[in-house]
Amino acid sequence: MTISNASGLSLPDLASSPLRRAAVEHVLEIEAASTAHHSLRSYFFALKTAEFRQLRRDVDYDDDTLPAAGSRPG
């Protein structure tokens, strides 16, 4: 599921996957707000880059593990 705003920008619903939700919650718990927000922006940038390059979700990359790629163990 994606969320769209008036400008037409669509973003994934982070809560639609238990793994994705857990990764985001983990980052929000252990990192400073500025670092956590940077991590989320990086995730969204990676998704938009994949879309631009016409990469296929779950074929060329795993959208569930992508948010966890930059997080550190708690």
DSSP file (Angstrom, degrees, kcal/mol; ACC not computed):
  #  RESIDUE AA STRUCTURE BP1 BP2  ACC     N-H-->O    O-->H-N    N-H-->O    O-->H-N    TCO  KAPPA ALPHA  PHI   PSI    X-CA   Y-CA   Z-CA
    1    1 A M              0   0    0      0, 0.0    12,-2.5     0, 0.0     2,-0.3   0.000 360.0 360.0 360.0 141.5    0.0    0.0    0.0
    2    2 A T  E     -A   12   0A   0     10,-0.3     2,-0.5    12,-0.0     8,-0.0  -0.857 360.0-138.5-120.6 159.0    1.2    3.5   -0.7
    3    3 A I  E     -A   11   0A   0      8,-3.8     8,-3.0    -2,-0.3     2,-0.4  -0.965  20.7-165.0-115.4 130.4    0.3    6.9    0.6
    4    4 A S  E     -A   10   0A   0     -2,-0.5     6,-0.2     6,-0.2     2,-0.2  -0.889   1.9-158.7-117.1 147.5    0.0    9.8   -1.8
    5    5 A N    >   -     0   0    0      4,-1.6     3,-2.0    -2,-0.4     0, 0.0  -0.586  42.3 -86.2-113.5-177.7   -0.2   13.5   -1.1
    6    6 A A  T 3  S+     0   0    0      1,-0.3    -2,-0.0    -2,-0.2    -1,-0.0   0.776 124.1  59.6 -61.4 -28.0   -1.5   16.5   -3.2
    7    7 A S  T 3  S-     0   0    0      2,-0.1    -1,-0.3     1,-0.1     3,-0.1   0.561 116.5-111.3 -78.9  -6.1    1.8   16.8   -5.0
    8    8 A G    <   +     0   0    0     -3,-2.0     2,-0.4     1,-0.3    -2,-0.1   0.412  69.7 143.6  91.7  -2.6    1.6   13.3   -6.4
    9    9 A L        -     0   0    0     -5,-0.0    -4,-1.6     1,-0.0     2,-0.5  -0.572  34.4-158.9 -71.4 127.5    4.5   12.0   -4.3
   10   10 A S  E     -A    4   0A   0     -2,-0.4    -6,-0.2    -6,-0.2    -1,-0.0  -0.926  10.9-176.7-112.9 135.9    3.7    8.5   -3.2
   11   11 A L  E     -A    3   0A   0     -8,-3.0    -8,-3.8    -2,-0.5     2,-0.1  -0.925  31.2-101.8-126.1 150.6    5.4    6.8   -0.3
   12   12 A P  E     -A    2   0A   0      0, 0.0     2,-1.0     0, 0.0   -10,-0.3  -0.362  34.2-111.0 -70.4 151.6    5.1    3.3    1.1
   13   13 A D    >   -     0   0    0    -12,-2.5     3,-1.8     1,-0.2     4,-0.2  -0.755  28.7-160.0 -80.4 106.4    2.9    2.6    4.1
   14   14 A L  G >  S+     0   0    0     -2,-1.0     3,-0.7     1,-0.3    -1,-0.2   0.756  86.7  56.1 -63.8 -24.7    5.7    1.7    6.6
   15   15 A A  G 3  S+     0   0    0      1,-0.2    -1,-0.3     5,-0.1     6,-0.1   0.474  82.2  86.6 -87.2  -0.6    3.2   -0.1    8.8
   16   16 A S  G <  S+     0   0    0     -3,-1.8    -1,-0.2   -15,-0.2    -2,-0.1   0.650  89.4  50.7 -76.1 -12.4    2.0   -2.5    6.1
   17   17 A S  S <> S-     0   0    0     -3,-0.7     4,-2.9    -4,-0.2     5,-0.2  -0.991  73.5-145.4-125.2 129.3    4.8   -5.0    6.8
   18   18 A P  H  > S+     0   0    0      0, 0.0     4,-2.4     0, 0.0     5,-0.2   0.894 103.2  47.8 -58.9 -40.4    5.5   -6.2   10.4
   19   19 A L  H  > S+     0   0    0      2,-0.2     4,-2.3     1,-0.2     5,-0.2   0.926 113.5  46.7 -66.8 -44.6    9.3   -6.4    9.6
   20   20 A R  H  > S+     0   0    0      2,-0.2     4,-2.3     1,-0.2     5,-0.2   0.921 113.2  49.4 -62.6 -44.6    9.4   -2.9    8.1
   21   21 A R  H  X S+     0   0    0     -4,-2.9     4,-2.6     1,-0.2    -2,-0.2   0.912 111.1  49.8 -60.9 -43.6    7.4   -1.5   11.0
   22   22 A A  H  X S+     0   0    0     -4,-2.4     4,-2.4    -5,-0.2    -1,-0.2   0.889 110.0  50.8 -63.8 -39.9    9.7   -3.2   13.5
   23   23 A A  H  X S+     0   0    0     -4,-2.3     4,-2.2     2,-0.2    -1,-0.2   0.918 112.3  46.0 -64.6 -43.2   12.8   -1.8   11.8
   24   24 A V  H  X S+     0   0    0     -4,-2.3     4,-2.5     2,-0.2    -2,-0.2   0.925 113.0  49.5 -66.3 -44.2   11.4    1.7   11.8
   25   25 A E  H  X S+     0   0    0     -4,-2.6     4,-1.8     1,-0.2    -2,-0.2   0.894 110.1  52.4 -61.3 -39.4   10.3    1.4   15.5
   26   26 A H  H  X S+     0   0    0     -4,-2.4     4,-2.1     2,-0.2     5,-0.2   0.935 110.3  46.8 -61.4 -47.7   13.8    0.1   16.3
   27   27 A V  H  X S+     0   0    0     -4,-2.2     4,-2.0     1,-0.2    -2,-0.2   0.909 111.8  51.0 -62.4 -42.0   15.5    3.1   14.6
   28   28 A L  H  < S+     0   0    0     -4,-2.5    -1,-0.2     1,-0.2    -2,-0.2   0.822 112.3  48.2 -65.8 -30.0   13.2    5.6   16.3
   29   29 A E  H  < S+     0   0    0     -4,-1.8    -2,-0.2    -5,-0.2    -1,-0.2   0.876 120.8  31.0 -76.8 -38.8   13.9    4.0   19.7
   30   30 A I  H  < S+     0   0    0     -4,-2.1     2,-0.3    -5,-0.1    -2,-0.2   0.642 109.0  67.2-101.2 -15.0   17.7    3.9   19.6
   31   31 A E  S  < S-     0   0    0     -4,-2.0     2,-0.0    -5,-0.2     0, 0.0  -0.716  85.6-100.8-108.3 156.3   18.7    6.9   17.4
   32   32 A A     >  -     0   0    0     -2,-0.3     4,-2.8     1,-0.1     3,-0.3  -0.353  43.6-107.0 -62.3 154.1   18.4   10.6   17.9
   33   33 A A  H  > S+     0   0    0      1,-0.2     4,-2.7     2,-0.2     5,-0.2   0.886 120.0  52.3 -55.1 -42.3   15.5   12.1   16.1
   34   34 A S  H  > S+     0   0    0      1,-0.2     4,-1.8     2,-0.2    -1,-0.2   0.890 112.4  45.0 -64.1 -38.3   17.7   13.7   13.4
   35   35 A T  H  > S+     0   0    0     -3,-0.3     4,-2.3     2,-0.2    -2,-0.2   0.903 113.0  50.5 -71.0 -41.8   19.4   10.4   12.7
   36   36 A A  H  X S+     0   0    0     -4,-2.8     4,-2.0     2,-0.2    -2,-0.2   0.918 111.5  48.1 -62.1 -43.4   16.2    8.5   12.6
   37   37 A H  H  X S+     0   0    0     -4,-2.7     4,-2.5    -5,-0.2    -1,-0.2   0.878 109.6  53.0 -66.3 -36.8   14.6   11.0   10.2
   38   38 A H  H  X S+     0   0    0     -4,-1.8     4,-2.5    -5,-0.2    -1,-0.2   0.913 107.5  52.2 -62.3 -41.4   17.8   10.8    8.0
   39   39 A S  H  X S+     0   0    0     -4,-2.3     4,-2.1     1,-0.2    -2,-0.2   0.910 110.5  47.5 -60.9 -42.8   17.4    7.0    8.0
   40   40 A L  H  X S+     0   0    0     -4,-2.0     4,-2.5     2,-0.2    -1,-0.2   0.907 111.2  50.3 -67.1 -41.3   13.8    7.3    6.8
   41   41 A R  H  X S+     0   0    0     -4,-2.5     4,-2.5     1,-0.2    -2,-0.2   0.905 110.1  51.2 -62.2 -39.4   14.7    9.9    4.1
   42   42 A S  H  X S+     0   0    0     -4,-2.5     4,-2.4     2,-0.2    -2,-0.2   0.897 109.4  50.5 -63.9 -40.4   17.4    7.5    2.9
   43   43 A Y  H  X S+     0   0    0     -4,-2.1     4,-2.1     2,-0.2    -2,-0.2   0.937 112.0  46.4 -62.0 -47.8   14.9    4.7    2.7
   44   44 A F  H  X S+     0   0    0     -4,-2.5     4,-2.3     1,-0.2    -2,-0.2   0.889 111.9  51.7 -63.6 -38.4   12.5    6.8    0.7
   45   45 A F  H  X S+     0   0    0     -4,-2.5     4,-2.5     1,-0.2    -1,-0.2   0.909 108.3  51.5 -63.4 -41.8   15.3    8.0   -1.6
   46   46 A A  H  X S+     0   0    0     -4,-2.4     4,-2.3     1,-0.2    -2,-0.2   0.897 109.9  49.7 -62.6 -39.9   16.3    4.3   -2.2
   47   47 A L  H  X S+     0   0    0     -4,-2.1     4,-2.3     2,-0.2    -2,-0.2   0.923 112.1  46.8 -64.8 -43.5   12.8    3.4   -3.1
   48   48 A K  H  X S+     0   0    0     -4,-2.3     4,-2.5     2,-0.2    -2,-0.2   0.866 111.7  51.8 -67.6 -34.8   12.5    6.3   -5.5
   49   49 A T  H  X S+     0   0    0     -4,-2.5     4,-2.3     2,-0.2    -1,-0.2   0.912 109.7  49.4 -65.3 -42.3   15.9    5.5   -7.0
   50   50 A A  H  <>S+     0   0    0     -4,-2.3     5,-3.1     2,-0.2     4,-0.2   0.906 111.4  49.4 -62.6 -41.8   14.7    1.9   -7.5
   51   51 A E  H ><5S+     0   0    0     -4,-2.3     3,-1.3     3,-0.2    -2,-0.2   0.928 110.8  49.8 -62.9 -45.0   11.5    3.1   -9.2
   52   52 A F  H 3<5S+     0   0    0     -4,-2.5    -2,-0.2     1,-0.3    -1,-0.2   0.882 112.4  47.3 -60.8 -39.4   13.5    5.5  -11.5
   53   53 A R  T 3<5S-     0   0    0     -4,-2.3    -1,-0.3    -5,-0.1    -2,-0.2   0.421 114.3-120.6 -83.4   2.4   15.9    2.6  -12.5
   54   54 A Q  T < 5 +     0   0    0     -3,-1.3    -3,-0.2    -4,-0.2     2,-0.2   0.842  52.5 165.5  60.3  37.5   12.8    0.4  -13.0
   55   55 A L      < -     0   0    0     -5,-3.1     2,-0.5    -6,-0.2    -1,-0.2  -0.558  34.7-122.4 -79.7 150.4   13.9   -2.2  -10.5
   56   56 A R    >>> -     0   0    0     -2,-0.2     4,-3.2     1,-0.0     3,-1.8  -0.833  19.3-119.8-103.1 127.2   11.3   -4.7   -9.4
   57   57 A R  B 345S+b   61   0B   0     -2,-0.5     5,-0.2     1,-0.3    -1,-0.0  -0.356  99.0  10.5 -60.3 138.0   10.3   -5.0   -5.7
   58   58 A D  T 345S+     0   0    0      3,-2.7    -1,-0.3     1,-0.2     4,-0.2   0.453 130.3  58.4  67.8   3.4   10.9   -8.5   -4.3
   59   59 A V  T <45S+     0   0    0     -3,-1.8    -2,-0.2     2,-0.4    -1,-0.2   0.633 120.1  17.6-116.8 -56.2   12.9   -9.4   -7.5
   60   60 A D  T  <5S+     0   0    0     -4,-3.2     2,-0.3     1,-0.2    -3,-0.2   0.689 138.1   7.2 -92.3 -21.7   15.7   -6.8   -7.6
   61   61 A Y  B   <S-b   57   0B   0     -5,-1.1    -3,-2.7   -11,-0.0     2,-0.7  -0.982  70.3-118.9-154.7 159.7   15.5   -5.7   -4.0
   62   62 A D    >>  -     0   0    0     -2,-0.3     4,-1.5    -5,-0.2     3,-0.5  -0.893  17.7-166.0-107.1 106.5   13.7   -6.7   -0.8
   63   63 A D  T 34 S+     0   0    0     -2,-0.7    -1,-0.1     1,-0.2   -16,-0.0   0.747  85.5  58.7 -65.7 -24.6   11.5   -3.9    0.4
   64   64 A D  T 34 S+     0   0    0      1,-0.2     4,-0.3     2,-0.1    -1,-0.2   0.857 112.8  36.4 -74.4 -34.1   11.1   -5.5    3.8
   65   65 A T  T X> S+     0   0    0     -3,-0.5     4,-0.8     1,-0.2     3,-0.6   0.643  96.9  83.3 -93.8 -14.1   14.8   -5.6    4.7
   66   66 A L  G >< S+     0   0    0     -4,-1.5     3,-1.0     1,-0.2     4,-0.5   0.899  88.9  51.7 -57.1 -43.9   15.7   -2.3    3.1
   67   67 A P  G 34 S+     0   0    0      0, 0.0     3,-0.4     0, 0.0    -1,-0.2   0.814 111.0  49.5 -63.9 -26.4   14.7   -0.2    6.1
   68   68 A A  G X4 S+     0   0    0     -3,-0.6     3,-1.0    -4,-0.3    -2,-0.2   0.595  87.2  87.5 -85.9 -10.8   16.8   -2.4    8.4
   69   69 A A  T << S+     0   0    0     -3,-1.0    -1,-0.2    -4,-0.8    -3,-0.1   0.845  95.8  36.5 -61.1 -34.7   19.9   -2.3    6.2
   70   70 A G  T 3  S+     0   0    0     -4,-0.5    -1,-0.3    -3,-0.4     2,-0.2   0.463  95.5 102.0 -98.7   0.1   21.3    0.9    7.8
   71   71 A S    <   -     0   0    0     -3,-1.0     3,-0.0    -4,-0.2   -47,-0.0  -0.505  63.1-135.5 -85.3 153.9   20.2    0.2   11.4
   72   72 A R        -     0   0    0     -2,-0.2   -42,-0.1     1,-0.1    -2,-0.1  -0.730  34.6 -86.8-103.1 155.9   22.6   -1.0   14.0
   73   73 A P              0   0    0      0, 0.0    -1,-0.1     0, 0.0     0, 0.0  -0.278 360.0 360.0 -60.5 146.7   21.9   -3.7   16.6
   74   74 A G              0   0    0     -3,-0.0    -2,-0.0     0, 0.0    -3,-0.0   0.454 360.0 360.0 -81.9 360.0   20.1   -2.5   19.7
